[in-house]
Amino acid sequence: MPMEKTTLVVTVRDRFSTTQRCLDALLKHTELPYDLLVVFGGTPPGMQADLTTRYGDKAQFTFQEGLMNPAQSRNLGLRMAKTRLAVLIDNDVYVRPGWLESLVRCQQETGAAMVVPIVLETEHVIHTAGNDLLITHKDGVAYAQKVLRYCKQELYEDSNLKRCPTDYGELHCQLVDVEAALRSEVFDERLREAGEVDSGLSWAKGGCSMWFEPASTVFFDFPGRIDQVEDIRPFIFKWDMDAIREGYDYFRNKWDLDITECGHWIEYNTHLNNKLGLLSRLWPSKAALAVDNASYACRRVFSWPVVLWRRFKNRLFGYDRWKRNIKKGESA
């Protein structure tokens, strides 16, 4: 079956500053014919001008006035698409050679409504390779827990991972059947977070199959400390705890499932929010970022006694000797 033209829809996850690297990777590593749509909300005027100048002859830009959650951007991009298939990709995801061909081939051979690739979180560490949804009950409440297959496992030139169905797909990068996605309303705009599970349940409810394709690989740039002024507003918007809580309450009413990871997601959300300092939230500026990040660096310096003590114990226990053997290629 011949490879068909696909629409690539790039949306903002939680930062603007990763966009150029994302688009450069798409242009470099995508060989199949495609339409490139970039759907952003709340983009600073200077960045709009820069992106249009750099990529205006290669991409179609849609800039909305206010910040949009990813589901709003995805649905707008899907409605604009003129092809049967579309890839929805966050702007902090960088594709690798052969990524699109493998996704399209999987869709054509399986008839899947949605296909996801391997998502890496470092050069050789898996973030997820397909997903399972674990549901357990306690005191009459159904708790849904996200399972990221092979998370934190290392991956090199090849592997024994096989193409297989998946319960849902991480939203970092998905190939979807445009008509089926719009018909089943798989991207619910009332959710700021947990959209991956919601969409998986919606696909399943619509009788659509979802597949994982290991021949396709992308890299997810997980945010560290926020250090760019243009990233402050989208980061605060994405991880707003009150908005996420409202979405989780909505999710529970919609599916009769608690998606808070048995309450542990609150700590994870707090961890994410701590990547941006309080001063930068109150007065978004380079100066505020500098002060916040300098304060963070100082706290890390004062943690060195604990780090040194752990290193001493590692050496005492034999950790260092083991690591040296592994580096030399000796038996672990």
C-alpha positions in Angstrom: 0.0 0.0 0.0 1.5 3.4 -1.0 2.4 5.9 1.7 -0.2 8.7 1.9 0.0 12.3 2.7 -0.5 13.2 6.3 -1.2 16.4 8.3 1.2 17.2 11.1 -0.4 19.3 13.8 2.0 20.9 16.3 0.6 22.2 19.6 2.0 23.8 22.7 2.4 21.6 25.8 3.8 23.8 28.5 6.6 25.9 26.9 7.1 28.0 23.8 10.9 27.9 23.7 11.1 24.3 22.4 9.2 25.1 19.2 12.2 25.8 16.9 13.9 22.5 17.7 10.7 20.6 17.3 10.0 22.1 13.9 13.6 21.7 12.7 13.5 18.0 13.6 10.2 17.6 11.8 11.5 19.2 8.6 14.8 17.2 8.8 13.4 13.8 9.5 10.0 13.6 7.7 10.3 12.1 4.3 6.6 11.4 3.5 4.5 14.2 2.0 2.7 16.2 4.6 1.0 19.4 5.5 2.4 21.2 8.6 0.0 23.1 10.8 1.2 24.9 13.9 -1.7 25.8 16.2 -0.7 28.0 19.1 -2.6 30.2 21.6 -1.2 33.2 23.5 2.1 33.3 21.6 4.1 36.5 22.2 4.0 38.8 19.1 7.8 38.7 18.7 7.8 34.9 18.6 4.9 34.9 16.1 7.0 37.1 13.8 10.1 35.0 14.3 8.3 31.7 13.6 6.6 33.1 10.6 9.8 34.4 9.2 11.7 31.2 9.8 9.0 28.7 8.7 6.3 30.6 6.8 7.1 28.9 3.5 7.0 25.4 5.1 4.2 25.6 7.7 0.7 27.1 8.1 0.5 29.0 11.4 -2.7 29.6 13.4 -2.2 32.0 16.3 -5.1 32.4 18.7 -5.2 35.3 21.1 -5.4 33.5 24.4 -3.6 30.4 25.8 -5.4 27.2 24.8 -5.2 23.8 26.5 -3.8 21.1 24.2 -7.2 19.6 23.4 -8.5 22.9 22.0 -5.4 23.2 19.8 -5.7 19.6 18.6 -9.3 19.9 17.7 -8.7 23.1 15.8 -5.9 21.4 13.9 -8.0 18.3 13.1 -10.8 20.5 11.8 -8.3 22.3 9.5 -6.7 19.0 8.2 -7.4 18.0 4.6 -5.9 14.5 4.9 -7.3 11.2 6.2 -4.6 10.9 8.8 -3.0 13.5 11.1 -0.2 13.4 13.6 -0.8 15.4 16.8 2.6 16.3 18.3 3.6 18.5 21.2 6.1 21.2 20.5 8.6 19.7 23.0 8.8 16.4 21.0 11.7 15.8 18.6 11.2 13.1 16.0 13.9 10.7 14.7 14.4 9.3 11.2 11.7 7.0 9.9 9.3 8.1 12.5 6.3 8.9 10.3 6.6 6.1 7.8 6.4 3.5 10.6 3.3 5.1 12.1 1.5 5.3 8.8 2.4 1.7 7.9 1.1 0.5 11.2 -2.2 2.3 10.7 -2.6 1.0 7.2 -1.9 -2.6 8.2 -4.0 -2.6 11.4 -6.7 -0.2 10.6 -6.0 1.5 13.9 -7.8 4.8 14.8 -4.7 5.8 16.8 -1.0 4.8 16.7 1.7 5.8 19.1 5.6 5.5 18.9 8.2 4.8 21.4 8.6 8.0 23.5 12.1 8.5 24.9 12.8 10.9 27.8 16.6 10.9 27.4 18.8 9.8 24.6 18.5 6.1 25.5 15.8 6.0 28.3 12.2 5.1 27.5 9.4 7.3 28.8 6.8 4.9 27.5 6.4 2.2 24.9 2.6 1.9 24.8 0.3 2.0 27.8 -1.9 0.0 30.1 -4.7 1.2 32.3 -4.9 -0.5 35.7 -8.2 -0.2 37.4 -8.6 -1.2 41.1 -11.4 -0.7 43.6 -11.4 0.5 47.2 -14.4 1.3 49.4 -16.6 1.4 46.3 -14.4 3.8 44.4 -12.8 2.8 41.1 -9.2 4.1 40.8 -7.6 4.2 37.3 -3.8 4.1 37.3 -1.6 4.9 34.3 1.0 2.3 33.3 3.8 3.5 31.1 5.3 0.3 29.6 9.1 -0.1 30.0 9.3 3.4 31.6 13.0 4.1 32.6 14.3 1.1 30.7 17.3 1.7 28.4 17.0 1.4 24.6 19.8 1.4 22.1 20.0 0.5 18.3 17.3 -2.1 18.3 15.1 -4.1 20.7 12.6 -7.0 20.9 9.7 -4.7 21.3 6.7 -5.7 19.2 3.8 -3.9 17.6 0.8 -4.5 19.8 -2.5 -2.9 21.0 -2.4 -0.3 23.7 -5.1 0.8 26.2 -4.4 4.4 25.5 -1.6 6.5 24.1 0.6 9.3 25.6 -0.4 12.6 23.9 3.2 13.6 23.2 2.8 12.2 19.7 -0.1 10.3 18.1 -1.1 9.4 14.6 -4.9 9.5 14.4 -7.7 8.9 11.9 -9.1 12.5 11.6 -12.7 11.6 10.9 -12.8 9.1 13.7 -11.2 11.4 16.2 -13.7 14.2 15.5 -16.6 11.8 15.5 -15.7 10.2 18.8 -14.7 13.6 20.4 -11.6 12.0 21.7 -10.0 15.3 22.8 -12.2 16.7 25.5 -11.5 20.4 25.9 -12.7 20.5 29.5 -9.6 18.6 30.6 -6.3 20.3 31.3 -4.6 17.0 32.2 -5.4 13.3 32.0 -6.5 13.7 28.4 -4.5 10.7 27.4 -6.6 8.3 29.5 -9.8 10.1 28.5 -9.1 9.8 24.8 -8.2 6.2 25.2 -11.6 5.5 26.9 -13.3 7.5 24.2 -11.6 5.6 21.4 -12.6 2.3 23.0 -16.2 3.5 23.6 -16.3 4.3 19.9 -15.1 0.8 18.9 -11.8 2.0 17.6 -8.5 0.2 18.0 -5.3 1.7 19.4 -1.8 0.4 18.6 1.8 0.9 19.7 4.5 0.9 16.9 8.1 0.3 18.1 9.6 1.1 14.7 8.8 4.8 15.3 10.8 6.7 17.9 10.5 10.3 19.2 12.2 12.1 22.0 10.2 14.0 24.7 12.0 17.0 26.2 10.9 16.9 29.8 11.0 20.3 31.4 13.7 21.2 33.9 13.8 24.5 35.6 12.0 27.2 33.7 14.6 29.7 32.5 12.9 31.5 29.6 10.5 34.4 30.1 8.2 33.3 27.3 7.7 29.9 29.0 6.3 31.3 32.3 2.7 31.9 31.2 2.1 28.6 29.3 3.8 26.7 32.1 1.6 28.2 34.8 -1.5 27.7 32.6 -0.7 24.0 31.9 0.0 23.0 35.5 -2.6 25.1 37.2 -3.6 22.9 40.1 -7.1 24.3 40.5 -7.9 23.8 36.8 -6.5 20.3 36.8 -8.5 19.4 40.0 -11.7 20.7 38.3 -10.8 18.5 35.2 -10.2 15.5 37.4 -13.6 16.0 39.1 -15.2 16.2 35.6 -13.3 13.0 34.5 -14.6 11.2 37.5 -18.2 12.2 36.8 -17.8 11.3 33.1 -16.2 7.8 33.5 -16.9 6.9 37.2 -13.1 6.6 37.7 -10.7 8.4 40.0 -7.7 9.3 37.9 -5.6 10.9 40.7 -3.3 7.9 40.8 -4.9 7.0 44.2 -4.1 10.5 45.3 -0.4 10.5 44.5 -0.8 12.8 41.4 -1.1 15.8 43.7 2.5 15.3 44.8 3.6 15.0 41.2 1.8 18.2 40.2 3.4 20.0 43.1 6.8 18.7 42.0 6.1 20.1 38.5 5.0 23.5 39.8 8.2 23.8 41.8 10.1 24.0 38.5 9.1 27.7 38.4 9.9 30.0 41.3 7.4 32.2 43.2 9.0 35.5 42.2 8.8 34.6 38.5 5.1 33.8 38.9 4.4 37.2 40.5 6.6 39.3 38.2 7.4 37.4 35.0 10.8 38.7 33.9 14.4 37.7 33.2 15.4 39.3 36.6 12.8 37.3 38.5 13.9 34.1 36.8 17.5 34.9 37.6 16.7 35.4 41.3 14.5 32.3 41.6 17.1 30.0 39.8 20.0 31.5 41.8 18.0 30.7 45.0 17.4 27.1 43.7 21.1 26.7 43.0 22.0 27.8 46.5 19.7 25.3 48.0 21.4 22.6 45.9 24.8 23.7 47.2 23.7 23.3 50.8 22.5 19.8 50.0 26.1 18.7 49.1 26.9 17.3 52.6 24.1 14.8 52.0 25.3 14.0 48.5 28.9 13.5 49.7 27.7 11.2 52.5 25.7 9.1 50.0 28.8 8.8 47.7 30.9 7.7 50.7 28.5 5.0 51.5 28.3 3.9 47.8 32.0 3.5 47.8 31.9 1.6 51.1 29.2 -0.8 49.8 31.1 -1.5 46.5 28.9 0.5 44.2 31.9 2.3 42.6 33.7 -0.9 41.9 30.6 -2.4 40.2 30.2 0.7 38.1 33.8 0.6 37.0 33.4 -3.0 35.9 30.4 -2.2 33.9 32.2 0.6 32.1 35.1 -1.7 31.3 32.7 -4.2 29.8 33.3 -6.8 32.5 30.7 -8.9 34.1 28.1 -7.1 36.2 
